Amino acid sequence: MSEKSLSAPIRKTCDLFRLLAGHVVIGLAPGEIAKGLDVSPSWVSVNLPPLASETGFVEQVPGTNRWRLGPALARIGITTATELNAARQNLDDLSRRYATPL
């Protein structure tokens, strides 16, 4: 897929998720996010609160001004991993059935 196929706001939001990955425990400060994404601090203050309240994909670390990935985004990853594990089990079962000599 060409980078030009995504709009700039969607690309920047995906970059935000990648930036926050690995910072789930303590999160990142708004200035760190702005620097990491090469955006203005106002971009962070305008976009993160509605992204948190409307999607749950990010959240503010309680009692701080720091941000991290939210539970909704983590649930997507967990659901995907669960589905892949179930598919692997089904394939392993099928493989064992076919591997048994007649």
N, CA, C and O of each residue as an XYZ file, in Angstrom:
408
protein
N       0.850     -1.185      0.000
C       0.000      0.000      0.000
C       0.890      1.241      0.000
O       1.873      1.310      0.738
N       0.554      2.178     -0.797
C       1.282      3.428     -0.890
C       0.928      4.325      0.286
O      -0.223      4.363      0.721
N       1.922      5.049      0.800
C       1.659      5.981      1.893
C       0.669      7.059      1.477
O      -0.031      7.617      2.321
N       0.605      7.356      0.180
C      -0.283      8.398     -0.295
C      -1.744      7.965     -0.263
O      -2.636      8.793     -0.449
N      -2.000      6.678     -0.029
C      -3.382      6.225     -0.008
C      -4.072      6.554      1.313
O      -5.300      6.507      1.392
N      -3.312      6.882      2.338
C      -3.896      7.281      3.616
C      -3.895      8.801      3.735
O      -2.960      9.470      3.296
N      -4.932      9.322      4.322
C      -4.938     10.760      4.574
C      -3.934     11.072      5.683
O      -3.603     10.211      6.499
N      -3.469     12.287      5.698
C      -2.483     12.698      6.696
C      -2.981     12.498      8.130
O      -2.211     12.026      8.966
N      -4.234     12.835      8.451
C      -4.691     12.625      9.829
C      -4.711     11.149     10.241
O      -4.368     10.815     11.375
N      -5.109     10.273      9.326
C      -5.123      8.845      9.653
C      -3.696      8.344      9.829
O      -3.416      7.596     10.766
N      -2.802      8.741      8.953
C      -1.399      8.338      9.064
C      -0.822      8.810     10.394
O      -0.116      8.058     11.066
N      -1.117     10.058     10.780
C      -0.590     10.618     12.026
C      -1.156      9.858     13.232
O      -0.449      9.644     14.217
N      -2.408      9.460     13.157
C      -3.015      8.691     14.255
C      -2.362      7.317     14.371
O      -2.111      6.844     15.480
N      -2.089      6.684     13.258
C      -1.378      5.396     13.282
C       0.022      5.573     13.862
O       0.492      4.737     14.633
N       0.680      6.658     13.489
C       2.003      6.954     14.051
C       1.913      7.143     15.566
O       2.810      6.729     16.300
N       0.839      7.762     16.026
C       0.627      7.946     17.460
C       0.544      6.598     18.167
O       1.178      6.408     19.206
N      -0.224      5.666     17.623
C      -0.347      4.347     18.240
C       1.009      3.653     18.314
O       1.354      3.052     19.331
N       1.768      3.741     17.234
C       3.107      3.130     17.228
C       4.016      3.787     18.264
O       4.797      3.107     18.931
N       3.913      5.099     18.396
C       4.735      5.825     19.354
C       4.385      5.427     20.786
O       5.275      5.241     21.616
N       3.099      5.297     21.073
C       2.680      4.966     22.437
C       2.946      3.510     22.799
O       3.049      3.175     23.979
N       3.057      2.645     21.799
C       3.360      1.237     22.080
C       4.710      1.171     22.790
O       5.675      1.814     22.377
N       4.759      0.399     23.842
C       5.986      0.304     24.622
C       6.048      1.298     25.764
O       7.017      1.325     26.522
N       5.018      2.110     25.884
C       4.945      3.098     26.965
C       3.629      2.952     27.725
O       3.054      3.939     28.182
N       3.162      1.720     27.852
C       1.838      1.475     28.423
C       1.797      1.732     29.925
O       0.760      2.136     30.450
N       2.895      1.506     30.617
C       2.869      1.649     32.075
C       2.863      3.111     32.493
O       1.964      3.538     33.218
N       3.849      3.891     32.050
C       3.910      5.277     32.504
C       3.482      6.279     31.436
O       3.306      7.459     31.737
N       3.314      5.830     30.203
C       2.857      6.717     29.143
C       3.913      7.723     28.729
O       5.066      7.650     29.152
N       3.502      8.654     27.904
C       4.374      9.730     27.431
C       3.723     11.072     27.734
O       2.500     11.207     27.695
N       4.549     12.052     28.032
C       4.064     13.417     28.249
C       3.678     14.029     26.908
O       4.203     13.627     25.870
N       2.767     14.996     26.920
C       2.364     15.637     25.668
C       3.538     16.174     24.852
O       3.538     16.059     23.626
N       4.533     16.757     25.510
C       5.696     17.268     24.789
C       6.483     16.157     24.110
O       6.997     16.339     23.007
N       6.577     15.005     24.770
C       7.267     13.858     24.174
C       6.503     13.347     22.957
O       7.102     12.966     21.951
N       5.186     13.343     23.058
C       4.352     12.908     21.933
C       4.513     13.877     20.766
O       4.714     13.459     19.626
N       4.425     15.170     21.059
C       4.565     16.181     20.005
C       5.909     16.040     19.305
O       5.978     16.083     18.077
N       6.966     15.875     20.069
C       8.302     15.728     19.487
C       8.400     14.436     18.677
O       8.945     14.436     17.573
N       7.875     13.337     19.222
C       7.950     12.049     18.539
C       7.173     12.002     17.238
O       7.537     11.273     16.314
N       6.108     12.775     17.167
C       5.278     12.801     15.957
C       5.593     13.976     15.047
O       5.072     14.073     13.936
N       6.455     14.871     15.528
C       6.776     16.094     14.787
C       5.515     16.907     14.512
O       5.242     17.320     13.385
N       4.752     17.123     15.597
C       3.549     17.944     15.535
C       3.647     19.014     16.616
O       4.529     18.965     17.473
N       2.747     19.963     16.569
C       2.721     21.001     17.590
C       2.100     20.444     18.869
O       1.304     19.506     18.813
N       2.455     21.008     20.010
C       1.805     20.594     21.258
C       0.283     20.762     21.203
O      -0.450     20.006     21.840
N      -0.186     21.747     20.446
C      -1.637     21.936     20.345
C      -2.298     20.755     19.638
O      -3.443     20.423     19.944
N      -1.598     20.113     18.694
C      -2.149     18.922     18.027
C      -2.443     17.856     19.066
O      -3.485     17.202     19.020
N      -1.519     17.684     20.005
C      -1.693     16.677     21.057
C      -2.887     17.043     21.936
O      -3.740     16.197     22.208
N      -2.953     18.288     22.377
C      -4.029     18.679     23.300
C      -5.393     18.701     22.621
O      -6.411     18.530     23.292
N      -5.437     18.906     21.312
C      -6.704     18.913     20.583
C      -7.160     17.497     20.231
O      -8.354     17.205     20.291
N      -6.239     16.627     19.870
C      -6.619     15.317     19.332
C      -6.709     14.180     20.343
O      -7.564     13.307     20.192
N      -5.865     14.159     21.362
C      -5.878     13.012     22.263
C      -7.134     12.908     23.129
O      -7.664     11.805     23.260
N      -7.642     13.990     23.727
C      -8.855     13.827     24.548
C     -10.056     13.250     23.788
O     -10.692     12.331     24.305
N     -10.400     13.740     22.588
C     -11.532     13.118     21.899
C     -11.220     11.698     21.420
O     -12.109     10.848     21.375
N      -9.967     11.443     21.065
C      -9.591     10.084     20.675
C      -9.791      9.133     21.856
O     -10.209      7.989     21.679
N      -9.492      9.614     23.047
C      -9.694      8.801     24.250
C     -11.177      8.596     24.533
O     -11.612      7.467     24.760
N     -11.945      9.660     24.521
C     -13.355      9.550     24.915
C     -14.221      8.865     23.859
O     -15.203      8.207     24.202
N     -13.872      9.009     22.590
C     -14.714      8.449     21.534
C     -14.316      7.044     21.096
O     -15.146      6.309     20.560
N     -13.045      6.654     21.317
C     -12.609      5.333     20.861
C     -12.048      4.457     21.967
O     -12.130      3.231     21.886
N     -11.485      5.059     22.989
C     -10.806      4.294     24.032
C      -9.470      3.742     23.569
O      -8.877      2.914     24.260
N      -8.975      4.187     22.400
C      -7.708      3.690     21.881
C      -6.512      4.299     22.600
O      -5.422      3.729     22.570
N      -6.695      5.437     23.238
C      -5.683      6.042     24.102
C      -6.370      6.445     25.392
O      -7.592      6.585     25.452
N      -5.551      6.631     26.431
C      -6.098      7.123     27.695
C      -5.033      7.914     28.420
O      -3.834      7.716     28.221
N      -5.501      8.815     29.265
C      -4.586      9.576     30.091
C      -4.255      8.727     31.310
O      -5.147      8.135     31.919
N      -2.985      8.667     31.663
C      -2.572      7.921     32.849
C      -3.178      8.632     34.056
O      -2.944      9.826     34.242
N      -3.959      7.916     34.886
C      -4.624      8.562     36.018
C      -3.661      9.353     36.907
O      -2.586      8.874     37.265
N      -4.072     10.571     37.252
C      -3.302     11.429     38.136
C      -2.105     12.095     37.497
O      -1.300     12.724     38.184
N      -1.978     11.961     36.172
C      -0.844     12.579     35.473
C      -1.336     13.291     34.226
O      -2.526     13.283     33.914
N      -0.404     13.902     33.523
C      -0.699     14.519     32.231
C      -0.136     13.655     31.106
O       0.024     14.133     29.983
N       0.165     12.388     31.395
C       0.788     11.487     30.434
C      -0.278     10.652     29.728
O      -1.374     10.453     30.250
N       0.063     10.169     28.534
C      -0.863      9.403     27.710
C      -0.275      8.051     27.356
O       0.939      7.901     27.221
N      -1.161      7.059     27.208
C      -0.754      5.704     26.831
C      -1.835      5.070     25.969
O      -2.926      5.620     25.819
N      -1.522      3.902     25.403
C      -2.540      3.164     24.662
C      -3.666      2.792     25.608
O      -3.430      2.504     26.781
N      -4.887      2.797     25.098
C      -6.051      2.495     25.919
C      -6.479      1.038     25.820
O      -6.017      0.302     24.948
N      -7.361      0.630     26.716
C      -7.819     -0.749     26.754
C      -8.492     -1.212     25.465
O      -8.371     -2.382     25.103
N      -9.189     -0.337     24.773
C      -9.895     -0.755     23.549
C      -8.904     -1.249     22.497
O      -9.174     -2.231     21.806
N      -7.775     -0.584     22.372
C      -6.775     -1.004     21.402
C      -6.119     -2.307     21.846
O      -5.834     -3.174     21.020
N      -5.881     -2.446     23.139
C      -5.307     -3.692     23.663
C      -6.259     -4.860     23.423
O      -5.819     -5.962     23.097
N      -7.549     -4.626     23.581
C      -8.534     -5.698     23.356
C      -8.504     -6.202     21.919
O      -8.714     -7.391     21.678
N      -8.250     -5.324     20.973
C      -8.139     -5.744     19.575
C      -6.970     -6.714     19.430
O      -7.102     -7.754     18.784
N      -5.844     -6.383     20.019
C      -4.683     -7.260     19.962
C      -4.934     -8.594     20.642
O      -4.540     -9.639     20.124
N      -5.584     -8.570     21.793
C      -5.882     -9.804     22.526
C      -6.849    -10.669     21.731
O      -6.678    -11.886     21.659
N      -7.857    -10.053     21.135
C      -8.820    -10.797     20.325
C      -8.132    -11.453     19.133
O      -8.405    -12.609     18.812
N      -7.248    -10.721     18.486
C      -6.508    -11.266     17.351
C      -5.636    -12.438     17.787
O      -5.623    -13.477     17.126
N      -4.912    -12.286     18.883
C      -4.052    -13.363     19.380
C      -4.867    -14.587     19.753
O      -4.449    -15.711     19.473
N      -6.019    -14.396     20.378
C      -6.889    -15.510     20.755
C      -7.381    -16.250     19.523
O      -7.386    -17.481     19.490
N      -7.795    -15.496     18.510
C      -8.276    -16.108     17.268
C      -7.162    -16.894     16.567
O      -7.395    -17.993     16.066
N      -5.958    -16.327     16.535
C      -4.833    -17.023     15.903
C      -4.463    -18.295     16.672
O      -4.139    -19.311     16.058
N      -4.508    -18.250     17.995
C      -4.214    -19.440     18.793
C      -5.247    -20.538     18.546
O      -4.890    -21.712     18.448
N      -6.519    -20.167     18.444
C      -7.565    -21.153     18.161
C      -7.360    -21.768     16.778
O      -7.533    -22.974     16.601
N      -6.994    -20.945     15.802
C      -6.744    -21.458     14.455
C      -5.544    -22.397     14.461
O      -5.548    -23.424     13.783
N      -4.518    -22.041     15.228
C      -3.335    -22.902     15.323
C      -3.714    -24.252     15.932
O      -3.261    -25.294     15.456
N      -4.532    -24.242     16.970
C      -4.973    -25.495     17.598
C      -5.757    -26.350     16.603
O      -5.558    -27.563     16.529
N      -6.642    -25.719     15.843
C      -7.416    -26.463     14.841
C      -6.507    -27.083     13.786
O      -6.704    -28.233     13.395
N      -5.519    -26.331     13.326
C      -4.580    -26.863     12.338
C      -3.731    -27.988     12.928
O      -3.465    -28.984     12.255
N      -3.307    -27.833     14.179
C      -2.534    -28.894     14.829
C      -3.368    -30.169     14.968
O      -2.867    -31.269     14.733
N      -4.636    -30.023     15.347
C      -5.531    -31.184     15.461
C      -5.693    -31.865     14.108
O      -5.611    -33.090     14.014
N      -5.920    -31.085     13.069
C      -6.075    -31.628     11.730
C      -4.794    -32.336     11.278
O      -4.841    -33.419     10.694
N      -3.668    -31.714     11.553
C      -2.382    -32.298     11.181
C      -2.170    -33.649     11.887
O      -1.698    -34.603     11.269
N      -2.517    -33.727     13.167
C      -2.393    -34.995     13.904
C      -3.320    -36.072     13.315
O      -2.947    -37.241     13.213
N      -4.523    -35.654     12.933
C      -5.454    -36.625     12.332
C      -4.902    -37.203     11.037
O      -5.001    -38.406     10.796
N      -4.320    -36.348     10.204
C      -3.810    -36.798      8.917
C      -2.463    -37.509      9.042
O      -2.093    -38.283      8.160
N      -1.737    -37.261     10.112
C      -0.421    -37.857     10.291
C      -0.504    -39.289     10.838
O       0.492    -40.012     10.838
N      -1.667    -39.688     11.295
C      -1.826    -41.034     11.844
C      -1.856    -42.041     10.690
O      -2.684    -41.939      9.785
N      -0.924    -43.032     10.738
C      -0.894    -44.023      9.661
C      -2.168    -44.867      9.643
O      -2.811    -45.062     10.674
N      -2.516    -45.359      8.473
C      -3.694    -46.219      8.325
C      -3.424    -47.605      8.830
O      -4.307    -48.462      8.781
